[in-house]
């Protein structure tokens, strides 16, 4: 086994993943963005997951223009009941968290779960922790390492 090749492939994978992660953080989120807005119980309401914007036709899930920031999907307790709040960060006065596209996190107090996204109308879907591009890059790198090891370059 040629360990130099494995090291080179590993370094290449780390560089590709780092570039992809940094690319997501470069935006300053100062441009206007459209987000969905709704507020309602997180279970059995038209604001709860899953939502279907095409079927809703703006009845509950209303597209709003945000002057800046990112779209949010915030599941949190309000008056001892779990609620879903879809909006943009610009509309929340006390929003003081680093804005990162495609990141979800639990509140420090355990009161809720917040997902952020930086594309138009992106807060309709169930945003997960992973990015498909990172998974794809990892898969391609693994295939490349396996291929190169078999060729014995």
N, C-alpha and C positions, 0 to 999 in steps of 0.2 A: 504494500500500500504506500502510495506517495503522499506523505503528510504535507508537503509543500502545497500540493494541489488542494487539499482539503482546507488548509489555512487560507489560501488565496480565495477560494470559493466562499468561505465563511466571511472573510473580510468584505467581499463583494456584496454578500447578502446584507450585512450590517449597514454598509454604506447606502444601499438601495432603500432599506427600511428607514434609515435616518433621513434621507432626502424626502421620502414620502411623508414622514411625520412632520418635518419642518415646513413642507409645502402647505400643510393644513394650518399652521400657525402664522404664516406670513401676512394674511389678510388682517387689516386693522378694523374691519367691520364698521366702517364709517359710511358706506354706501347704503342707500335705501334698500329695504328688503320687504317682501310680502310674506306674512306668516298667517297661519290659521289662528283664530281666536274662538275659544269657548271655555266655559266653566260649568262643571256639573259633577255629580257623583261618579266615582271611578268605576262603579259597577252598574250595569243596566241603565245607562243613559246614552244619549246621542254623542256625548263628549268622550265616553269611555272607549278603550281599545277593544276591538279594532274599529276604526272609523272609516267611512266610505264617502269621501268628498264628492264624488260624482253623483252618488245616490242622494246625499244630503242636500245638494244644490243650494248651499248658503243659508239653510234654515237655522241650523245650530252651529255649524262649522263655518264661520264667517272669515273670508280673506280680509286682512287688514294691512295697510301700508305702514311700515315702521321706518322712521327717519334714519335710524342706524341700529347696529347691534345684530343679534342673532335670534333665531326662533327657539322657543322653549316648549318643552312638554314636561309639566311639573305635576307629579302625583304626590299629594300631601294631605295631612289631616287638617280639617277645618271643622270646628265645633264637634269634635270626636267622631267625625265621619270622613272616610277617605274620598278625596275629590281629585278630579283631573282638571288642570288649568293649562290651556294652550294659548300662548301669546308671544310677544317679542320682549327681549331684555330691556329695550328702551322704555317700555311702559311700566316697568317695575322700578320704583324710586330707590329702593334699598338694594338693588342688584349689584353686589360688589364681589364678583367671582371672575376669575380669569376665563374669558370666553374662548373655548376650543371646539371647533367643528367636530361633530361625531362623538362627543364624550358624554357619558352618563355617570352620575355619581349620587351617592346617598348623602343626605344631610347629616352633618356632624351630630345633631341632636336626635337623629333617628326619626324625625317627623315626616320625612318625605324622600322622594327620589326625583332627580332633575336630569333631563336630557337636553342637550344643546345641538343645534345644527345651523349651518350658515348658507343654505341654499333656499331659494324661493319655495314657499309652501312645503317645507320639508318636515314640519312638525305634525303631520297627519299619521305617519307610520310609527310602528313600534321600533324606535331606534335602539340598536344594540351596541355593546361595547366595542365590537370589532369593526374593522373596515375591510371590505371585500378586497381592496387593492393590496393590503398587507398580507392577507391570506394567499392571494394569487402570487405575489412576489415570493413568499416563502415556499410555495409549491414549485414554482419555476426554478428557484435556487436549489431545492432538494433534487429535482429531476436532473438539473445540470450537474450537480455534484456526483450523483449516481452514474450518469452517463460518462463523465470524465474519469471516474475511478475505474469503470469497465474498459475504457479505451486505453488506460494506463499512459496518459500523456505526461 
